[in-house]
Structures are given as structure tokens and as C-alpha cells.
């Protein structure tokens, strides 16, 4: 039934001379305008001179001023990099870069590769690598500026040029090592399973995701960071007791040397349902009391206890199935290929790229909905830690991270709705019933020399 509907939709959408490229350009410009309008709203908030009333007793004026300056610097960088990426994206479409790189990949294979590597799959893999390399090189100036100018200015960057380059080379090696087999399987499944390919592709990607959860902490993380067991002591005993109390299947408790790259700080857990690993950043241990580290972990374990990680995994699976099923509508759409310069062939990988360009307007909607959900999850995880008796420690750790982060103390409500997966500090403290009545004052070495910043998965 689903397949029959998708086939009818595919026939209806395959309209000769339909202006798909103009549609994508229009979507792209509209999204760019929306993003910069939101950024302008946020920049107005970052120009405020007074500390939010809810934080007057917690944050010193000098710290607030620094956080505002850092926020404005990041906003300016975001606008510049966004403008560059917008021009780059439109240039790729206008100058038909996709078909040009596709032709180069075919030429290189024909000239240098053995005959057994000829064919669409080999050409697709080489195309993907070449195009990714172009994107990487084009973005190098902004990546360098972000780490070695912007982050350096505010004391966050701890990387050397050598480490920065080494990380990039390792990333490229991993792209080849995992990209070739996964990409080959991805394209082979589509080629061999006909119109119902999206069922098999979805199951394959589920296996890939579960495998990644297993492989990442064992093989990938040690390539970039050193992991070692948390030293015996009161903190280890307390964390193990907390895990046991919550029936969390703790297998390992490790410390990661995040300080070799930055002053960013975090803690997370990973692993399969029956055996998990808790990883604590060394920067978190350095700048927090044992009870505050416990509070951080109580919050993270709250995500596990409330089933947030499982729920997000299920949502991602539904989203993947939706993406692959809808892709089956466009996979043979001649009008799409023609409008983007592919008149003689219809490579599957190119079709998937073009399909994602067409689908891009839904990304903003999805991001908004996901942020609403994850913010709700953060409140739940905070409440879980509070119920365990960590209200004071969690509140102080949130404030301490905010200070050491120079994170924005306030946010435009519409900007935060689209961009923040976590509630802002004032919202979280209010929900926790925080009653602190003194400013969070730290040693100068903390505030000025070693600021912390939560990583992708913030507290």
C-alpha cells in the first residue's frame, strides 16, 4: 500500500522542465534570510548592558560583560561563515559543480583505476570523497579562525597547529576506512532491491547505528584522546554507588583528556543497553567539586532512567524511514536530474544529494520540533537529579559552567527555539527552584585562564 502510493507520487512529480533548481535556490535563500533574521534578534540581546534579574545575585557584572562580548564575537563569525556557505552553495548549483566533479571522478577512474573498479558505485564513492575534500579545503580558513583566533582570544583553545592538522588527517583516514564499505553497501542495496529498497536500507542503517555505538568508544575515541580509569577514591565510590542505586549497567568509569584540545568540559555515557561506560572530562574534574561531578552524572543518568536516549533513537529511526521512503519518489525523477545538469545518467548518490537539497526546508521545522522535545528532556533530567538530592550541587555546577563558559546569559526566545537544544540558565534555575543568594566567585585562573565549555552534549 505504501509502495503503491509512493509510485503514484513519483509519477506525478516527474514533470518535464519543472524548475527544481530555482525551487532549491529559493528555499536556500529563504532559509538564509530566516537564519540571519534570528541572528539579528539574538545580537540585539547580546548588546544588553545589564545582567538578567534572575542572575544578579549569581553572576558578577564583569563576567556578564565578557559573556556578552564572546556571544557577539560568535554571532559575527556565524554571519560571516553563513554568508560564505550560502555563496558557496549557490555557486555549486549555478556553475553545475555536481556534474563537473562527477565527470572528474569518472575520468580519474578510467585513467588510473583497474577495470574492476569501473562502474557507478566506484565513481560515486570517489565523487563523494572529492566533493568532501573540496568542502574541507574551502572551510579551512573559517575552521582555523574559529579555533586559533576567536576561541584563542577568549581563552578556550588548547590545540596546537600540529594537533589540528593531525585531527584532520585522522578524520580523512576514518572517512575512507568507514565510508567505502558503508557507501558501497548503501548503493548496492538500492541497486539490488528495486522499488522496495527503502525497507532494506532502513534496516541496514539501523545495524550501522548500533555498530557505531559499539565501535565508537572502543576504536574511534582512542585515536583522538587518551582514556584511563577514574582513580580510586571517594568520587569513584560515590559514582559507582549512584549507578548501583539506579540499576545503571555500569561497565567502566573513565577519564578523557579533553584538555589537550580545549577547556571544554563534559561527561557522558555510551554503550549497549546491558553494558555502558561513563566518561568524564578531565577539565570537569579539575574545576568541580566531587559533589558537583556527581550532580552532573546524576543529570546524565536521568536521561537514561527517563528513557530519553531510547526515545531519541526511535525518533531517528522513524525519521530515517521517512527519508528513505520519500527518496524512492525521487530516485528516478528524470526532471530533477535534467535540471541539475545530469542529462545522460542518473546516479543514485547524486539523486540522494539532490533530494536532500529539495527536502531542506523541512530541516528547520524538524530542528524546531526536536529542540522543543530535548529542552523538555533537559528539564526532566534536572528534576531527576534534584529528586536525588543534588539540587544545590546541580545549581552551582550550572552557574559555574556558565561563568567558565562565558555562555550567553540571555537569549531571544525565537532564536533559542530554533537553535538551543537546552533551556537557558535562568529557565533551568527557575524550574529547579534555585534559591542561591550569593555571587559565584572563582579564582582568577578559572575565570580568565581556563574557561570551560560544555561539549556537544551540554550539561
Beta strands, then each sheet from edge to edge (+ up, - down):
strand 1: 227-229
strand 2: 250-256
strand 3: 264-265
strand 4: 267-272
strand 5: 275-281
strand 6: 453-454
sheet 1: 1+ 2- 5- 4+
sheet 2: 3+ 6+
end
